[in-house]
Amino acid sequence: MSTLISSANKISRFPSFSCIHRGDVIGTASVPQTRQGKQVLPVYECRIHKKCIAKGSLKKNGIASCVNCRDRNKSLAHLARLEANNAEQTRYDLDVFVPYFRNLHLVPQTIDSILWQTNVKPFVHLVNDCSREDDAELKRRYGHLLNIRWHKTKKNSGPYAIANGLFYHMVSDVIGIVDSDDIILPTHFEKALSALKENEADVYGSSMQQFLNPLENHNTRNATIVERVPVIDSGARPDCIPYPRIINGTMVIKKKTFRDLNGFDGSMFCGADTEFSQRLQFPSDFNIKLHISKEITALRRVCSNSLSNSDTRFGLKSFERDAVTKASVKRYNLWKSQKKIDPTAFGNLHACKDVFEQLPPVSFLREGRKTACIATIPRRVYALEATLNSLIDQVDSIKIYLNNFKHIPDFLKNDKIELIFGDNRRKGSTKFFWADKITGYIFTCDDDLVYPSDYVQVMSTAIDRYKCLVGAHGNILKPGKITNYYKDRTVLDARKAVPKDTFVDILGTGAIAFHTDDIKMSMDDMDMPDMEDIAIFKLSYNHSYTKVVVAHPEGWFQSSTHNNDLGLYGDAVLDGSKETEVINEHKNHR
């Protein structure tokens, strides 16, 4: 049986941070003796609660909190300043506009597909267009992200007036348009931005693969549309419009170009994207250049109640949509008779400037506590101290499972460290003992590694971006069934350079991190002692958890063991048959 014990030689702790407020320096105070010696740090006072902040200096981004304060909602004003400062200080590659009105249960798939874009930093504008559905769950799930801004229209305005209004809230020089029920592929924006640059273009459009929304009773038209038109593509449509169309859900356009055309015609609830794509191509003084790709970079979801596919007021055969089509055709005929047109006369950018309500910042903050969890054995004591020294100042606490220990080494007598004694039957898997017992960011660590000084910061940032299992070391398996786990894989080594964030099949559990809001696991999932990496692979397969190795430089990790101490890996490489068997049982082979 495991026994929970308290650390010996307890040092009086600073009270933990809870809510966040900016403090005023009111003096200095001594900090308890540490291994680095005595330190003197500022003391702050919370302006709202008039209490001293016990933890000295401000946290990153100037955030601090007062003693025992639990009222997070009073930090809204500071959150607004923090979001504004973040947008100014971080260079984003593009602003992504995502209005939503119905089918809010599908919106997280859209948001995740934006957040998971490769080699691109998107700033996402989520707009509640007076939806009758509750968006509280969206805010709970994404409210902590600083690259998401929340808006709400004063009245139901439609996607085009919203896009015009969002123009005045941009933080970058490029706009990306995404429909709230579609899914963009991971390289969509990377390819779009590269195409704009390489071709000196102003506007980009590509193709979308259509798919039927699952678990839905579709009408006859929608049920057959995927077979009849599997792909909708940007490009020429000589049968109905003068110039190539741009599929709005794939459009990426420079801010300057959008302004030059005076934006969409926001008075239209439907069809304004087609009118806009024609307007920017008719001869004018702006000489706008398009780049159209036939590549599929997004997935278009066919829903029976979507704006374009439904039988509602603005649906496919509606009077309003037919009227917009006729008005647009009339404009095209007028423009054809002119050598040049004035495209600004048909947009109404400025008229949509005040389309949004004034909203307070979203206050759904994630638990920010960071905990490192380690399992160790007596013969690794010589290496464990170096591991702890590399982590102790990066986390709020360290929890250590002592397998087969008879005493407590002196260096473990630290106020930040919690210890549990147990036997070694479950081996290194006991570092997951706390996975379902605590909340916040969890970092599972090994006792033979020295962690880089920016490890927790880098991993936390990746967790917030991808909301998945994040690691520093991982493997990409060969397609199909494998014959030998240790041969049929590409290794992304924590000690060697990984140039960009990379999605993988298997993560090394000595450098895994996740947030308990995103990943649910317990010791029941760790049913393969000495093969924790494979146990996590099974868990990920069964629960569709994504895994990513973060970008890092050469030499990011160091070993804290002797050269002849190979640990479990040295034994495992002698026989990978069990790993191979389990992987093939939990792997898609198509």
C-alpha positions in Angstrom: 0.0 0.0 0.0 1.2 3.5 -0.8 1.6 5.9 2.1 1.4 9.7 1.7 3.9 11.6 3.7 4.7 15.2 4.3 8.1 16.7 3.5 10.4 17.1 6.5 11.9 20.4 7.6 9.0 22.4 6.2 9.7 26.0 5.2 6.9 28.5 5.7 5.3 28.8 2.3 4.1 31.7 0.3 0.3 31.5 -0.2 -0.6 30.3 -3.6 -1.8 32.6 -6.4 -5.4 32.4 -7.4 -7.0 35.3 -9.2 -5.0 37.9 -11.1 -4.6 41.6 -10.6 -1.8 44.0 -11.2 -0.2 45.1 -8.0 1.6 48.1 -6.7 5.1 47.8 -5.2 4.8 48.7 -1.5 8.1 47.5 -0.1 10.5 44.6 0.1 10.6 41.4 2.1 13.0 38.6 2.7 12.3 35.3 1.0 13.0 32.0 2.8 16.5 30.5 2.5 16.9 28.6 -0.8 19.7 26.6 -2.3 20.7 29.7 -4.2 20.9 31.8 -1.0 18.8 34.6 0.5 16.8 36.7 -2.0 15.0 40.0 -1.5 12.0 40.6 -3.8 9.4 43.3 -4.1 6.1 42.9 -2.3 2.9 43.9 -4.1 -0.6 45.0 -3.0 -3.7 44.0 -4.8 -5.5 47.3 -5.8 -8.9 45.6 -5.5 -8.5 43.5 -2.4 -6.0 45.7 -0.5 -4.0 42.7 0.6 -0.3 42.0 0.2 0.8 39.6 -2.6 2.9 37.1 -0.8 5.0 35.9 -3.7 7.2 38.8 -4.4 7.7 39.6 -8.0 5.1 39.8 -10.7 4.6 36.7 -12.8 5.1 36.7 -16.6 3.0 39.4 -18.4 2.8 41.4 -15.2 0.3 39.2 -13.5 0.1 38.7 -9.8 -2.6 37.9 -7.3 -3.4 38.6 -3.7 -3.5 36.3 -0.7 -6.4 33.8 -0.5 -8.3 35.8 -3.2 -10.8 33.5 -5.1 -12.8 36.1 -7.0 -11.5 35.7 -10.5 -14.2 37.7 -12.1 -12.9 41.0 -10.8 -9.8 40.5 -13.0 -11.8 41.2 -16.2 -10.4 44.7 -16.7 -6.8 43.4 -16.4 -7.6 40.6 -18.8 -8.7 43.1 -21.3 -5.4 45.0 -21.0 -3.5 41.7 -21.1 -5.3 40.6 -24.3 -4.6 44.0 -25.9 -0.9 43.9 -24.9 -0.6 40.4 -26.2 -2.0 41.3 -29.6 0.4 44.3 -29.8 3.5 42.4 -28.7 2.9 39.1 -30.6 3.2 39.3 -34.3 0.3 37.3 -35.8 0.4 36.1 -39.4 -3.3 36.7 -40.1 -6.7 37.4 -38.6 -9.3 34.7 -39.0 -13.0 35.6 -39.1 -15.4 33.0 -37.7 -19.0 34.1 -37.2 -21.4 31.6 -35.7 -25.2 31.5 -35.5 -26.4 27.8 -35.4 -24.9 24.4 -34.9 -22.6 25.6 -32.1 -21.7 22.0 -31.2 -19.7 21.9 -34.5 -17.8 25.1 -33.9 -15.1 23.5 -31.7 -14.0 21.4 -34.7 -13.6 24.5 -36.7 -11.7 26.3 -34.0 -9.3 23.4 -33.4 -8.6 23.2 -37.1 -7.5 26.8 -37.0 -5.4 26.5 -33.9 -3.6 23.5 -35.3 -2.4 25.3 -38.4 1.3 24.5 -39.1 3.9 27.3 -39.1 1.3 30.0 -38.8 0.2 32.2 -35.9 -3.5 33.0 -36.3 -5.5 35.5 -34.4 -9.1 34.2 -34.2 -12.2 36.4 -34.1 -15.2 34.4 -32.9 -18.5 36.3 -33.4 -21.8 35.3 -31.9 -24.3 36.6 -34.5 -27.2 36.8 -32.0 -27.4 33.0 -31.8 -30.2 31.4 -29.9 -27.8 28.7 -28.8 -25.7 29.1 -25.6 -22.0 29.7 -26.4 -20.9 29.4 -22.8 -19.3 26.0 -23.5 -17.2 27.5 -26.3 -16.0 30.2 -23.9 -15.2 27.7 -21.2 -13.2 25.7 -23.6 -11.3 28.5 -25.3 -11.7 31.5 -23.1 -8.1 31.3 -21.7 -6.5 31.7 -25.1 -5.0 35.1 -25.8 -5.1 34.7 -29.6 -8.9 34.4 -29.5 -11.1 37.5 -29.3 -14.9 37.3 -28.6 -17.5 39.5 -30.3 -21.3 39.7 -30.3 -23.4 41.5 -32.9 -26.1 44.0 -31.8 -28.5 42.2 -34.1 -28.4 39.3 -36.4 -26.2 40.8 -39.2 -24.9 37.9 -41.4 -21.3 37.0 -42.3 -20.5 39.9 -44.6 -21.4 42.8 -42.3 -19.5 40.9 -39.6 -16.4 40.6 -41.8 -16.6 44.4 -42.5 -16.9 45.1 -38.8 -14.0 42.8 -37.9 -11.8 44.8 -40.2 -11.6 47.5 -37.5 -10.4 45.0 -34.9 -7.6 43.4 -36.9 -4.1 42.9 -35.5 -2.4 41.7 -38.7 -2.2 42.6 -42.4 -4.1 39.5 -43.8 -7.6 38.2 -43.4 -8.7 34.6 -43.5 -12.4 33.7 -43.9 -13.6 30.4 -42.3 -17.2 29.2 -42.0 -18.1 28.0 -38.5 -19.1 24.5 -39.6 -16.2 23.8 -41.9 -12.8 22.3 -41.2 -9.6 23.7 -42.7 -6.6 21.3 -43.2 -3.5 21.9 -41.2 -1.5 23.5 -44.0 -4.3 25.7 -45.4 -3.1 29.1 -44.1 0.6 28.2 -44.6 0.0 27.4 -48.3 -2.2 30.5 -48.7 0.4 32.9 -47.2 3.2 31.3 -49.2 1.2 31.6 -52.4 0.4 35.3 -51.8 4.1 36.0 -51.2 5.6 33.8 -54.0 3.1 35.0 -56.6 2.9 38.6 -55.4 -0.8 38.1 -55.2 -3.5 40.0 -53.2 -6.1 37.3 -52.8 -5.9 33.5 -52.5 -8.6 30.8 -53.1 -8.5 27.1 -53.2 -10.8 24.0 -53.2 -13.0 22.2 -50.5 -13.9 18.6 -50.3 -17.6 18.3 -49.4 -18.9 15.8 -46.8 -22.3 15.1 -45.2 -22.6 16.0 -41.6 -22.9 12.7 -39.8 -25.8 11.6 -37.7 -28.2 13.8 -39.5 -31.3 13.2 -41.6 -30.5 15.0 -44.9 -33.0 16.1 -47.5 -32.8 14.5 -51.0 -30.7 17.3 -52.5 -28.1 17.3 -49.7 -28.0 13.5 -49.5 -26.7 13.3 -53.1 -24.6 16.5 -53.3 -21.4 14.8 -52.2 -21.7 12.3 -55.1 -22.7 14.9 -57.7 -20.2 17.6 -56.6 -17.6 16.1 -54.3 -15.3 19.1 -54.6 -16.2 22.8 -54.9 -13.3 24.7 -56.3 -12.2 28.2 -56.8 -11.9 29.0 -60.5 -13.7 29.8 -63.7 -17.5 29.5 -64.0 -18.2 30.8 -67.5 -21.8 29.5 -67.3 -22.9 31.9 -64.7 -20.3 34.6 -63.7 -17.8 36.6 -65.8 -14.7 35.9 -63.7 -13.4 33.0 -61.7 -15.1 32.6 -58.3 -13.3 32.3 -55.0 -14.7 29.9 -52.5 -15.4 32.1 -49.5 -14.4 29.5 -47.0 -10.9 29.3 -48.4 -10.4 33.0 -49.1 -7.3 34.7 -47.8 -7.0 38.4 -48.6 -4.6 41.2 -47.8 -6.1 43.8 -45.4 -5.1 46.6 -47.9 -7.0 44.9 -50.7 -10.1 44.4 -48.6 -10.0 48.1 -47.7 -9.4 49.2 -51.3 -12.6 47.4 -52.3 -14.5 48.9 -49.4 -15.2 45.4 -48.1 -18.2 43.2 -48.7 -21.7 44.6 -49.5 -22.8 44.0 -45.9 -26.4 44.7 -46.8 -26.5 41.2 -48.3 -27.2 38.3 -46.0 -26.2 35.8 -48.7 -24.3 35.7 -52.0 -22.1 38.7 -51.2 -18.9 36.6 -51.4 -19.6 35.8 -55.1 -20.3 39.5 -55.8 -17.1 40.4 -54.0 -15.0 37.9 -55.9 -16.3 39.4 -59.2 -15.9 43.0 -58.1 -12.2 42.6 -57.3 -11.5 41.2 -60.8 -13.3 43.7 -63.0 -10.8 46.3 -64.3 -10.2 49.1 -61.8 -7.4 51.4 -60.6 -6.3 48.8 -58.0 -5.1 46.1 -60.3 -5.8 43.3 -57.9 -4.0 40.0 -58.5 -5.5 36.6 -57.6 -3.9 33.3 -57.0 -6.2 30.3 -57.4 -5.1 26.9 -56.3 -6.9 23.7 -57.3 -5.6 21.9 -54.2 -8.0 20.8 -51.6 -7.1 22.7 -48.4 -10.4 22.5 -46.5 -13.5 20.4 -45.8 -16.9 21.8 -46.4 -19.6 20.3 -44.2 -23.0 19.9 -45.7 -25.7 20.5 -43.0 -29.4 20.6 -43.7 -29.9 23.7 -41.7 -26.9 25.7 -42.9 -27.4 29.1 -44.5 -26.7 27.9 -48.1 -28.3 24.5 -47.9 -31.5 25.0 -45.9 -35.0 26.0 -46.9 -35.0 29.0 -44.6 -35.3 32.7 -45.5 -31.9 32.9 -47.1 -31.7 29.2 -48.3 -30.9 27.9 -51.7 -34.3 28.5 -53.4 -35.4 31.5 -51.2 -36.8 34.7 -52.5 -34.0 36.7 -50.8 -31.2 34.6 -52.4 -32.8 34.9 -55.8 -33.1 38.7 -55.4 -29.4 38.9 -54.5 -28.4 36.8 -57.5 -30.5 39.1 -59.8 -29.0 42.2 -58.3 -25.5 40.9 -58.7 -26.1 39.9 -62.4 -27.4 43.4 -63.0 -24.1 44.8 -61.5 -22.0 42.5 -63.7 -23.8 43.7 -66.8 -23.3 47.3 -65.8 -19.6 46.8 -65.1 -19.1 45.0 -68.5 -20.2 48.2 -70.2 -17.4 50.2 -68.4 -13.7 50.3 -69.1 -13.1 50.6 -65.4 -15.3 50.3 -62.3 -15.1 52.0 -58.9 -15.3 48.9 -56.7 -15.6 51.0 -53.5 -19.1 52.1 -54.6 -20.5 48.7 -54.0 -19.0 47.9 -50.6 -20.0 49.4 -47.3 -17.0 48.9 -44.9 -17.5 51.9 -42.8 -21.3 51.4 -42.4 -20.6 48.2 -40.5 -18.0 49.6 -38.1 -20.4 49.6 -35.1 -22.0 46.2 -35.7 -20.8 44.8 -32.4 -21.8 45.2 -28.8 -19.3 46.1 -26.2 -18.4 42.9 -24.4 -16.4 42.3 -21.2 -13.4 39.9 -21.6 -14.2 36.3 -21.3 -13.4 35.2 -17.7 -13.2 31.4 -18.1 -9.7 30.9 -16.9 -8.0 27.5 -16.8 -6.4 26.2 -13.7 -2.9 27.5 -14.1 -1.1 25.3 -11.5 1.9 23.4 -13.0 2.9 20.1 -11.4 5.8 17.8 -12.3 5.2 14.1 -11.6 8.1 11.6 -11.4 8.6 8.0 -10.5 12.1 6.8 -9.3 14.0 3.9 -7.8 16.9 4.0 -5.2 19.7 3.3 -7.7 18.7 6.5 -9.6 19.1 8.8 -6.6 22.4 10.1 -7.9 20.7 11.3 -11.1 17.4 12.5 -9.5 18.8 15.5 -7.8 20.0 17.0 -11.1 16.6 16.4 -12.6 14.8 18.1 -9.7 17.2 21.1 -9.8 16.3 21.6 -13.4 12.5 21.6 -12.7 12.0 23.0 -9.2 11.9 26.7 -10.2 9.7 26.1 -13.3 6.7 24.4 -11.5 4.5 25.0 -8.6 5.1 21.6 -7.1 6.8 18.3 -7.8 5.2 14.9 -6.9 7.5 11.9 -6.6 6.6 8.3 -6.4 9.4 6.5 -4.5 9.5 2.9 -5.6 11.2 0.6 -3.0 12.7 3.5 -1.0 13.5 2.9 2.7 14.4 6.5 3.6 14.1 10.1 2.3 17.2 11.6 0.7 18.0 15.0 2.2 17.6 16.9 -1.1 13.9 15.8 -1.3 13.1 17.7 1.9 11.7 20.7 0.1 8.4 22.5 0.6 7.6 22.1 -3.1 7.9 18.3 -3.1 5.3 15.8 -2.2 6.4 12.1 -1.7 4.6 8.8 -1.9 6.2 5.5 -0.9 5.3 2.4 -2.8 6.7 -0.8 -4.3 8.0 -1.2 -7.8 5.4 -3.5 -9.2 4.1 -0.8 -11.6 7.5 0.5 -12.5 7.7 3.9 -14.1 4.0 4.1 -14.8 3.5 5.4 -11.2 4.5 8.9 -12.4 0.9 8.9 -13.7 -0.5 8.3 -10.2 -1.7 11.9 -9.9 -3.2 12.2 -13.4 -6.8 12.1 -12.1 -6.1 13.5 -8.7 -5.0 17.0 -9.5 -6.0 19.8 -11.9 -4.0 22.1 -14.1 -0.9 21.4 -16.2 0.8 18.1 -15.6 4.4 17.3 -16.7 5.4 13.6 -16.4 9.1 13.5 -16.1 11.9 10.9 -15.8 14.6 10.7 -13.2 17.5 10.5 -15.8 17.0 13.8 -17.6 18.0 17.4 -17.1 15.2 19.6 -18.3 15.8 22.8 -20.2 15.2 26.1 -18.4 12.3 27.0 -20.7 10.8 23.6 -20.8 7.6 24.3 -18.8 7.0 27.6 -20.6 7.4 26.0 -24.1 5.3 23.0 -23.3 2.5 25.1 -21.6 2.3 27.3 -24.7 2.0 24.2 -26.9 -0.7 22.7 -24.7 -2.8 25.9 -24.9 -2.4 26.0 -28.6 -3.1 22.4 -29.5 -5.1 21.3 -26.4 -3.7 17.8 -26.7 -0.8 15.6 -25.4 2.4 17.5 -25.9 5.9 16.0 -25.8 9.6 16.7 -26.5 10.4 13.2 -27.7 8.3 11.0 -30.0 8.0 8.6 -33.0 6.2 8.6 -36.3 5.3 5.0 -37.3 5.5 3.6 -40.8 2.1 3.4 -42.5 0.3 0.1 -42.2 1.2 -2.8 -40.0 4.7 -2.7 -38.6 7.1 -5.7 -38.1 9.4 -4.2 -35.5 8.6 -1.1 -33.3 12.2 -0.1 -32.9 12.9 -0.3 -36.7 9.6 0.8 -38.3 9.6 4.4 -37.0 11.1 7.8 -37.3 12.4 9.2 -34.0 12.1 12.9 -33.1 14.7 13.0 -30.3 14.4 15.4 -27.4 18.2 15.9 -27.5 18.3 16.7 -31.2 16.8 19.6 -33.2 13.2 19.4 -34.2 12.6 22.4 -36.5 8.8 22.7 -36.2 5.9 21.3 -34.1 5.2 17.9 -35.5 2.3 15.5 -35.0 3.4 12.1 -34.0 2.1 8.6 -33.2 3.9 7.9 -30.0 5.3 10.1 -27.3 8.1 9.4 -24.8 6.4 9.6 -21.3 9.5 11.2 -19.7 8.7 14.4 -21.5 4.9 14.5 -21.8 2.7 17.4 -20.7 -1.1 18.1 -20.8 -3.8 20.0 -19.1 -6.5 18.1 -17.2 -9.2 20.0 -19.0 -8.1 18.4 -22.3 -6.8 15.0 -21.4 -8.5 12.5 -19.0 -6.5 9.5 -17.7 -5.8 7.5 -14.6 -3.6 4.7 -13.4 -6.1 2.2 -14.8 -4.9 3.3 -18.2 -1.3 2.5 -17.4 -1.6 -1.3 -17.7 1.7 -1.9 -19.3 4.5 -1.4 -16.8 7.9 -0.6 -18.4 6.0 0.2 -21.6 4.3 3.5 -20.6 4.8 5.0 -24.1 2.7 2.2 -25.6 0.1 2.5 -22.8 -0.3 6.2 -23.7 -0.5 5.2 -27.4 -3.4 2.9 -26.6 -5.1 5.6 -24.5 -4.7 8.1 -27.4 -6.1 5.7 -29.9 -9.2 4.8 -27.8 -10.0 8.5 -27.0 -8.8 10.1 -30.2 -6.2 12.2 -28.4 -3.8 14.1 -30.7 -0.1 14.1 -29.9 2.6 16.6 -30.9 6.3 17.0 -30.4 7.2 20.7 -29.9 9.9 22.4 -31.9 13.2 22.6 -30.0 16.9 23.2 -30.7 19.8 20.8 -30.7 20.9 19.8 -27.2 17.6 21.0 -25.6 17.7 17.9 -23.2 20.7 16.4 -21.4 21.0 13.1 -19.6 21.7 13.0 -15.8 22.8 9.4 -15.7 26.1 7.6 -16.4 26.8 6.4 -19.9 26.4 2.8 -18.9 23.0 3.4 -17.3 20.7 2.7 -20.2 17.6 2.2 -18.0 14.5 0.5 -19.4 15.4 1.4 -22.9 18.5 -0.7 -22.9 16.4 -3.8 -22.0 13.5 -2.9 -24.3 15.5 -2.7 -27.6 16.5 -6.3 -27.1 12.9 -7.4 -27.7 10.2 -5.1 -29.2 7.7 -7.9 -29.9 5.1 -6.9 -27.3 5.2 -3.2 -28.3 4.8 -4.2 -32.0 1.8 -6.5 -31.2 0.0 -3.8 -29.2 0.6 -1.1 -31.8 -0.8 -3.2 -34.6 -3.9 -3.9 -32.5 -4.4 -0.2 -32.0 -3.5 1.3 -35.3 -5.4 2.1 -38.5 -3.9 0.2 -41.3 -5.5 1.8 -44.3 
